[in-house]
Amino acid sequence: MLVGVLITFLVVILILYLINMLPLDGRAKQICRVVVIVLGIISLLKYLAVF
């Protein structure tokens, strides 16, 4: 379980870094960040057996 949580956390951090490198305007980057963070939180809650 702990390994899954750690991998999910690292994947979210990596995706956020890659979004930061994309040549998008500020609003699009912000929307992408919010979507990735929400999906990451939902995935972490599934690992912790909340859902």
N, CA, C and O atoms as a Maestro MAE file, in Angstrom:
{
 s_m_m2io_version
 :::
 2.0.0
}

f_m_ct {
 s_m_title
 :::
 protein
 m_atom[204] {
  # First column is atom index #
  i_m_mmod_type
  r_m_x_coord
  r_m_y_coord
  r_m_z_coord
  i_m_residue_number
  s_m_chain_name
  s_m_pdb_residue_name
  s_m_pdb_atom_name
  i_m_atomic_number
  :::
  1 25 0.835 -1.192 0.000 1 A "MET " " N  " 7
  2 3 0.000 0.000 0.000 1 A "MET " " CA " 6
  3 2 0.874 1.247 0.000 1 A "MET " " C  " 6
  4 15 0.610 2.192 -0.745 1 A "MET " " O  " 8
  5 25 1.904 1.256 0.823 2 A "LEU " " N  " 7
  6 3 2.766 2.432 0.924 2 A "LEU " " CA " 6
  7 2 3.502 2.688 -0.380 2 A "LEU " " C  " 6
  8 15 3.710 3.840 -0.761 2 A "LEU " " O  " 8
  9 25 3.892 1.635 -1.059 3 A "VAL " " N  " 7
  10 3 4.588 1.783 -2.340 3 A "VAL " " CA " 6
  11 2 3.650 2.400 -3.371 3 A "VAL " " C  " 6
  12 15 4.062 3.264 -4.144 3 A "VAL " " O  " 8
  13 25 2.404 1.968 -3.389 4 A "GLY " " N  " 7
  14 3 1.420 2.525 -4.318 4 A "GLY " " CA " 6
  15 2 1.180 3.999 -4.074 4 A "GLY " " C  " 6
  16 15 1.076 4.778 -5.022 4 A "GLY " " O  " 8
  17 25 1.092 4.388 -2.816 5 A "VAL " " N  " 7
  18 3 0.900 5.793 -2.471 5 A "VAL " " CA " 6
  19 2 2.115 6.609 -2.904 5 A "VAL " " C  " 6
  20 15 1.964 7.704 -3.445 5 A "VAL " " O  " 8
  21 25 3.304 6.089 -2.672 6 A "LEU " " N  " 7
  22 3 4.522 6.797 -3.047 6 A "LEU " " CA " 6
  23 2 4.631 6.942 -4.563 6 A "LEU " " C  " 6
  24 15 4.996 8.008 -5.058 6 A "LEU " " O  " 8
  25 25 4.323 5.894 -5.292 7 A "ILE " " N  " 7
  26 3 4.376 5.956 -6.758 7 A "ILE " " CA " 6
  27 2 3.358 6.958 -7.280 7 A "ILE " " C  " 6
  28 15 3.668 7.734 -8.184 7 A "ILE " " O  " 8
  29 25 2.157 6.957 -6.731 8 A "THR " " N  " 7
  30 3 1.136 7.916 -7.146 8 A "THR " " CA " 6
  31 2 1.601 9.337 -6.886 8 A "THR " " C  " 6
  32 15 1.438 10.209 -7.739 8 A "THR " " O  " 8
  33 25 2.172 9.578 -5.731 9 A "PHE " " N  " 7
  34 3 2.665 10.906 -5.384 9 A "PHE " " CA " 6
  35 2 3.766 11.349 -6.356 9 A "PHE " " C  " 6
  36 15 3.771 12.493 -6.811 9 A "PHE " " O  " 8
  37 25 4.685 10.451 -6.668 10 A "LEU " " N  " 7
  38 3 5.775 10.789 -7.585 10 A "LEU " " CA " 6
  39 2 5.265 11.042 -9.001 10 A "LEU " " C  " 6
  40 15 5.769 11.932 -9.687 10 A "LEU " " O  " 8
  41 25 4.284 10.282 -9.442 11 A "VAL " " N  " 7
  42 3 3.706 10.494 -10.772 11 A "VAL " " CA " 6
  43 2 3.013 11.843 -10.848 11 A "VAL " " C  " 6
  44 15 3.137 12.541 -11.855 11 A "VAL " " O  " 8
  45 25 2.285 12.227 -9.802 12 A "VAL " " N  " 7
  46 3 1.618 13.527 -9.783 12 A "VAL " " CA " 6
  47 2 2.650 14.652 -9.844 12 A "VAL " " C  " 6
  48 15 2.470 15.620 -10.583 12 A "VAL " " O  " 8
  49 25 3.731 14.528 -9.071 13 A "ILE " " N  " 7
  50 3 4.788 15.541 -9.086 13 A "ILE " " CA " 6
  51 2 5.415 15.633 -10.476 13 A "ILE " " C  " 6
  52 15 5.661 16.734 -10.970 13 A "ILE " " O  " 8
  53 25 5.675 14.496 -11.107 14 A "LEU " " N  " 7
  54 3 6.272 14.478 -12.446 14 A "LEU " " CA " 6
  55 2 5.349 15.129 -13.469 14 A "LEU " " C  " 6
  56 15 5.805 15.916 -14.299 14 A "LEU " " O  " 8
  57 25 4.067 14.815 -13.421 15 A "ILE " " N  " 7
  58 3 3.113 15.404 -14.360 15 A "ILE " " CA " 6
  59 2 3.011 16.909 -14.150 15 A "ILE " " C  " 6
  60 15 2.940 17.666 -15.118 15 A "ILE " " O  " 8
  61 25 3.005 17.352 -12.890 16 A "LEU " " N  " 7
  62 3 2.961 18.799 -12.629 16 A "LEU " " CA " 6
  63 2 4.213 19.494 -13.172 16 A "LEU " " C  " 6
  64 15 4.127 20.604 -13.697 16 A "LEU " " O  " 8
  65 25 5.356 18.854 -13.051 17 A "TYR " " N  " 7
  66 3 6.597 19.415 -13.598 17 A "TYR " " CA " 6
  67 2 6.517 19.514 -15.123 17 A "TYR " " C  " 6
  68 15 6.897 20.529 -15.706 17 A "TYR " " O  " 8
  69 25 6.020 18.456 -15.759 18 A "LEU " " N  " 7
  70 3 5.913 18.464 -17.215 18 A "LEU " " CA " 6
  71 2 4.900 19.503 -17.705 18 A "LEU " " C  " 6
  72 15 5.112 20.123 -18.747 18 A "LEU " " O  " 8
  73 25 3.819 19.698 -16.976 19 A "ILE " " N  " 7
  74 3 2.844 20.735 -17.329 19 A "ILE " " CA " 6
  75 2 3.501 22.106 -17.249 19 A "ILE " " C  " 6
  76 15 3.237 22.977 -18.078 19 A "ILE " " O  " 8
  77 25 4.351 22.292 -16.257 20 A "ASN " " N  " 7
  78 3 5.050 23.560 -16.098 20 A "ASN " " CA " 6
  79 2 5.960 23.856 -17.284 20 A "ASN " " C  " 6
  80 15 6.187 25.019 -17.617 20 A "ASN " " O  " 8
  81 25 6.484 22.803 -17.928 21 A "MET " " N  " 7
  82 3 7.398 22.980 -19.052 21 A "MET " " CA " 6
  83 2 6.669 23.245 -20.371 21 A "MET " " C  " 6
  84 15 7.292 23.684 -21.338 21 A "MET " " O  " 8
  85 25 5.370 22.987 -20.425 22 A "LEU " " N  " 7
  86 3 4.615 23.172 -21.664 22 A "LEU " " CA " 6
  87 2 4.451 24.658 -21.992 22 A "LEU " " C  " 6
  88 15 4.299 25.484 -21.092 22 A "LEU " " O  " 8
  89 25 4.484 24.991 -23.284 23 A "PRO " " N  " 7
  90 3 4.298 26.399 -23.679 23 A "PRO " " CA " 6
  91 2 2.819 26.778 -23.756 23 A "PRO " " C  " 6
  92 15 2.298 27.034 -24.841 23 A "PRO " " O  " 8
  93 25 2.162 26.813 -22.635 24 A "LEU " " N  " 7
  94 3 0.751 27.189 -22.563 24 A "LEU " " CA " 6
  95 2 0.617 28.515 -21.833 24 A "LEU " " C  " 6
  96 15 1.536 28.943 -21.135 24 A "LEU " " O  " 8
  97 25 -0.524 29.162 -21.994 25 A "ASP " " N  " 7
  98 3 -0.748 30.383 -21.219 25 A "ASP " " CA " 6
  99 2 -1.073 30.021 -19.769 25 A "ASP " " C  " 6
  100 15 -1.328 28.860 -19.453 25 A "ASP " " O  " 8
  101 25 -1.061 31.007 -18.913 26 A "GLY " " N  " 7
  102 3 -1.200 30.776 -17.473 26 A "GLY " " CA " 6
  103 2 -2.499 30.115 -17.082 26 A "GLY " " C  " 6
  104 15 -2.524 29.256 -16.200 26 A "GLY " " O  " 8
  105 25 -3.590 30.512 -17.738 27 A "ARG " " N  " 7
  106 3 -4.901 29.968 -17.380 27 A "ARG " " CA " 6
  107 2 -4.978 28.470 -17.696 27 A "ARG " " C  " 6
  108 15 -5.498 27.698 -16.890 27 A "ARG " " O  " 8
  109 25 -4.468 28.056 -18.856 28 A "ALA " " N  " 7
  110 3 -4.500 26.647 -19.244 28 A "ALA " " CA " 6
  111 2 -3.628 25.813 -18.306 28 A "ALA " " C  " 6
  112 15 -4.010 24.707 -17.924 28 A "ALA " " O  " 8
  113 25 -2.465 26.335 -17.937 29 A "LYS " " N  " 7
  114 3 -1.601 25.613 -16.996 29 A "LYS " " CA " 6
  115 2 -2.289 25.439 -15.652 29 A "LYS " " C  " 6
  116 15 -2.193 24.380 -15.031 29 A "LYS " " O  " 8
  117 25 -2.984 26.482 -15.205 30 A "GLN " " N  " 7
  118 3 -3.656 26.414 -13.914 30 A "GLN " " CA " 6
  119 2 -4.759 25.358 -13.941 30 A "GLN " " C  " 6
  120 15 -4.918 24.601 -12.984 30 A "GLN " " O  " 8
  121 25 -5.518 25.305 -15.031 31 A "ILE " " N  " 7
  122 3 -6.592 24.314 -15.148 31 A "ILE " " CA " 6
  123 2 -6.006 22.905 -15.161 31 A "ILE " " C  " 6
  124 15 -6.534 22.008 -14.503 31 A "ILE " " O  " 8
  125 25 -4.919 22.704 -15.908 32 A "CYS " " N  " 7
  126 3 -4.270 21.388 -15.964 32 A "CYS " " CA " 6
  127 2 -3.753 20.989 -14.590 32 A "CYS " " C  " 6
  128 15 -3.905 19.835 -14.187 32 A "CYS " " O  " 8
  129 25 -3.148 21.917 -13.868 33 A "ARG " " N  " 7
  130 3 -2.641 21.613 -12.524 33 A "ARG " " CA " 6
  131 2 -3.756 21.175 -11.596 33 A "ARG " " C  " 6
  132 15 -3.608 20.203 -10.855 33 A "ARG " " O  " 8
  133 25 -4.878 21.892 -11.635 34 A "VAL " " N  " 7
  134 3 -6.005 21.564 -10.757 34 A "VAL " " CA " 6
  135 2 -6.543 20.175 -11.081 34 A "VAL " " C  " 6
  136 15 -6.843 19.400 -10.173 34 A "VAL " " O  " 8
  137 25 -6.666 19.855 -12.371 35 A "VAL " " N  " 7
  138 3 -7.173 18.544 -12.775 35 A "VAL " " CA " 6
  139 2 -6.237 17.439 -12.293 35 A "VAL " " C  " 6
  140 15 -6.693 16.424 -11.766 35 A "VAL " " O  " 8
  141 25 -4.931 17.633 -12.472 36 A "VAL " " N  " 7
  142 3 -3.961 16.613 -12.052 36 A "VAL " " CA " 6
  143 2 -3.979 16.444 -10.536 36 A "VAL " " C  " 6
  144 15 -3.920 15.316 -10.047 36 A "VAL " " O  " 8
  145 25 -4.059 17.520 -9.796 37 A "ILE " " N  " 7
  146 3 -4.077 17.433 -8.334 37 A "ILE " " CA " 6
  147 2 -5.339 16.732 -7.846 37 A "ILE " " C  " 6
  148 15 -5.272 15.904 -6.938 37 A "ILE " " O  " 8
  149 25 -6.484 17.051 -8.433 38 A "VAL " " N  " 7
  150 3 -7.737 16.400 -8.024 38 A "VAL " " CA " 6
  151 2 -7.683 14.902 -8.330 38 A "VAL " " C  " 6
  152 15 -8.077 14.086 -7.497 38 A "VAL " " O  " 8
  153 25 -7.198 14.537 -9.520 39 A "LEU " " N  " 7
  154 3 -7.084 13.117 -9.854 39 A "LEU " " CA " 6
  155 2 -6.092 12.406 -8.931 39 A "LEU " " C  " 6
  156 15 -6.314 11.256 -8.551 39 A "LEU " " O  " 8
  157 25 -5.005 13.082 -8.572 40 A "GLY " " N  " 7
  158 3 -4.037 12.507 -7.650 40 A "GLY " " CA " 6
  159 2 -4.624 12.275 -6.269 40 A "GLY " " C  " 6
  160 15 -4.377 11.242 -5.647 40 A "GLY " " O  " 8
  161 25 -5.399 13.236 -5.793 41 A "ILE " " N  " 7
  162 3 -6.029 13.092 -4.471 41 A "ILE " " CA " 6
  163 2 -7.030 11.944 -4.481 41 A "ILE " " C  " 6
  164 15 -7.094 11.162 -3.533 41 A "ILE " " O  " 8
  165 25 -7.816 11.843 -5.562 42 A "ILE " " N  " 7
  166 3 -8.776 10.739 -5.661 42 A "ILE " " CA " 6
  167 2 -8.056 9.398 -5.690 42 A "ILE " " C  " 6
  168 15 -8.498 8.436 -5.061 42 A "ILE " " O  " 8
  169 25 -6.948 9.334 -6.420 43 A "SER " " N  " 7
  170 3 -6.182 8.091 -6.487 43 A "SER " " CA " 6
  171 2 -5.596 7.736 -5.113 43 A "SER " " C  " 6
  172 15 -5.621 6.573 -4.711 43 A "SER " " O  " 8
  173 25 -5.077 8.725 -4.403 44 A "LEU " " N  " 7
  174 3 -4.547 8.466 -3.063 44 A "LEU " " CA " 6
  175 2 -5.639 8.005 -2.110 44 A "LEU " " C  " 6
  176 15 -5.404 7.130 -1.277 44 A "LEU " " O  " 8
  177 25 -6.825 8.582 -2.222 45 A "LEU " " N  " 7
  178 3 -7.934 8.152 -1.363 45 A "LEU " " CA " 6
  179 2 -8.355 6.722 -1.677 45 A "LEU " " C  " 6
  180 15 -8.781 5.995 -0.780 45 A "LEU " " O  " 8
  181 25 -8.243 6.307 -2.941 46 A "LYS " " N  " 7
  182 3 -8.542 4.913 -3.267 46 A "LYS " " CA " 6
  183 2 -7.524 3.980 -2.642 46 A "LYS " " C  " 6
  184 15 -7.880 2.900 -2.169 46 A "LYS " " O  " 8
  185 25 -6.254 4.385 -2.634 47 A "TYR " " N  " 7
  186 3 -5.235 3.538 -1.993 47 A "TYR " " CA " 6
  187 2 -5.474 3.440 -0.486 47 A "TYR " " C  " 6
  188 15 -5.188 2.409 0.122 47 A "TYR " " O  " 8
  189 25 -5.987 4.491 0.106 48 A "LEU " " N  " 7
  190 3 -6.237 4.475 1.544 48 A "LEU " " CA " 6
  191 2 -7.599 3.878 1.882 48 A "LEU " " C  " 6
  192 15 -8.025 3.922 3.036 48 A "LEU " " O  " 8
  193 25 -8.286 3.320 0.883 49 A "ALA " " N  " 7
  194 3 -9.558 2.603 1.031 49 A "ALA " " CA " 6
  195 2 -10.664 3.500 1.566 49 A "ALA " " C  " 6
  196 15 -11.506 3.051 2.344 49 A "ALA " " O  " 8
  197 25 -10.671 4.761 1.156 50 A "VAL " " N  " 7
  198 3 -11.773 5.647 1.528 50 A "VAL " " CA " 6
  199 2 -12.939 5.423 0.578 50 A "VAL " " C  " 6
  200 15 -14.098 5.450 0.991 50 A "VAL " " O  " 8
  201 25 -12.630 5.202 -0.703 51 A "PHE " " N  " 7
  202 3 -13.678 4.948 -1.703 51 A "PHE " " CA " 6
  203 2 -13.811 3.466 -1.938 51 A "PHE " " C  " 6
  204 15 -14.638 3.040 -2.744 51 A "PHE " " O  " 8
  :::
 }
 m_bond[203] {
  # First column is bond index #
  i_m_from
  i_m_to
  i_m_order
  :::
  1 1 2 1
  2 2 3 1
  3 3 4 2
  4 3 5 1
  5 5 6 1
  6 6 7 1
  7 7 8 2
  8 7 9 1
  9 9 10 1
  10 10 11 1
  11 11 12 2
  12 11 13 1
  13 13 14 1
  14 14 15 1
  15 15 16 2
  16 15 17 1
  17 17 18 1
  18 18 19 1
  19 19 20 2
  20 19 21 1
  21 21 22 1
  22 22 23 1
  23 23 24 2
  24 23 25 1
  25 25 26 1
  26 26 27 1
  27 27 28 2
  28 27 29 1
  29 29 30 1
  30 30 31 1
  31 31 32 2
  32 31 33 1
  33 33 34 1
  34 34 35 1
  35 35 36 2
  36 35 37 1
  37 37 38 1
  38 38 39 1
  39 39 40 2
  40 39 41 1
  41 41 42 1
  42 42 43 1
  43 43 44 2
  44 43 45 1
  45 45 46 1
  46 46 47 1
  47 47 48 2
  48 47 49 1
  49 49 50 1
  50 50 51 1
  51 51 52 2
  52 51 53 1
  53 53 54 1
  54 54 55 1
  55 55 56 2
  56 55 57 1
  57 57 58 1
  58 58 59 1
  59 59 60 2
  60 59 61 1
  61 61 62 1
  62 62 63 1
  63 63 64 2
  64 63 65 1
  65 65 66 1
  66 66 67 1
  67 67 68 2
  68 67 69 1
  69 69 70 1
  70 70 71 1
  71 71 72 2
  72 71 73 1
  73 73 74 1
  74 74 75 1
  75 75 76 2
  76 75 77 1
  77 77 78 1
  78 78 79 1
  79 79 80 2
  80 79 81 1
  81 81 82 1
  82 82 83 1
  83 83 84 2
  84 83 85 1
  85 85 86 1
  86 86 87 1
  87 87 88 2
  88 87 89 1
  89 89 90 1
  90 90 91 1
  91 91 92 2
  92 91 93 1
  93 93 94 1
  94 94 95 1
  95 95 96 2
  96 95 97 1
  97 97 98 1
  98 98 99 1
  99 99 100 2
  100 99 101 1
  101 101 102 1
  102 102 103 1
  103 103 104 2
  104 103 105 1
  105 105 106 1
  106 106 107 1
  107 107 108 2
  108 107 109 1
  109 109 110 1
  110 110 111 1
  111 111 112 2
  112 111 113 1
  113 113 114 1
  114 114 115 1
  115 115 116 2
  116 115 117 1
  117 117 118 1
  118 118 119 1
  119 119 120 2
  120 119 121 1
  121 121 122 1
  122 122 123 1
  123 123 124 2
  124 123 125 1
  125 125 126 1
  126 126 127 1
  127 127 128 2
  128 127 129 1
  129 129 130 1
  130 130 131 1
  131 131 132 2
  132 131 133 1
  133 133 134 1
  134 134 135 1
  135 135 136 2
  136 135 137 1
  137 137 138 1
  138 138 139 1
  139 139 140 2
  140 139 141 1
  141 141 142 1
  142 142 143 1
  143 143 144 2
  144 143 145 1
  145 145 146 1
  146 146 147 1
  147 147 148 2
  148 147 149 1
  149 149 150 1
  150 150 151 1
  151 151 152 2
  152 151 153 1
  153 153 154 1
  154 154 155 1
  155 155 156 2
  156 155 157 1
  157 157 158 1
  158 158 159 1
  159 159 160 2
  160 159 161 1
  161 161 162 1
  162 162 163 1
  163 163 164 2
  164 163 165 1
  165 165 166 1
  166 166 167 1
  167 167 168 2
  168 167 169 1
  169 169 170 1
  170 170 171 1
  171 171 172 2
  172 171 173 1
  173 173 174 1
  174 174 175 1
  175 175 176 2
  176 175 177 1
  177 177 178 1
  178 178 179 1
  179 179 180 2
  180 179 181 1
  181 181 182 1
  182 182 183 1
  183 183 184 2
  184 183 185 1
  185 185 186 1
  186 186 187 1
  187 187 188 2
  188 187 189 1
  189 189 190 1
  190 190 191 1
  191 191 192 2
  192 191 193 1
  193 193 194 1
  194 194 195 1
  195 195 196 2
  196 195 197 1
  197 197 198 1
  198 198 199 1
  199 199 200 2
  200 199 201 1
  201 201 202 1
  202 202 203 1
  203 203 204 2
  :::
 }
}
